[in-house]
Amino acid sequence: MGLRETLDIEVVDKSNGEARLSMKARDEHLNDGGILHGGAIATLADCAMGSALCSNLDEGQPVTVEAKVNYLEPGTEGVIIATARGTEVSDGGMSLGAKVATPAILAGVALALYAWVQGRQLDSIEERFVNADFIIERLIEHLQLTAASTVLV
């Protein structure tokens, strides 16, 4: 059983760089304070952004490089929905945004940077450093976008 199945996350729709996923938040998804655990919100957002990315990815495998979640209101038990879409594409990576909401509240917003890997083993330390340099460059671009988006939230 995968993580999405364990958390009762379902793909409602995904196409053209957008996705909508739902999760049935139950008692076991709540934290000690009786509200929806922030990790559940973050996981739902990450799954939605990953699905949006995969909906039009021809090759490679996406990996989350960095993710940021702003929690706006406490979530509760019941159905929560995450909608995600790509915001910016660069060579080898994509920034995506997501909103997580119940019918009554907007529980959180997320922004993440994904890179895609080609599914091959890095054979040398030099290849690992080149790969790390690429990820650092994408992360710097993403952090600039994150700074701009934080002003908007």
Buried (B, 14 or more C-beta within 10 A) or exposed (E): EEEBEEBBBBBEEBEEBBBBBBBEBEEEBBEEEEBBBBEBBBBBBBBBBBBBBBBBBEEEEBEBBBBBBEBBBBBBBEEBBBBBBBBEEEEBBBBBBBBBBBEEBEBBBBBBBBBBEEEEEEEEEEEEEEBEEBBEBBBEBBEEBBEEBEEEE
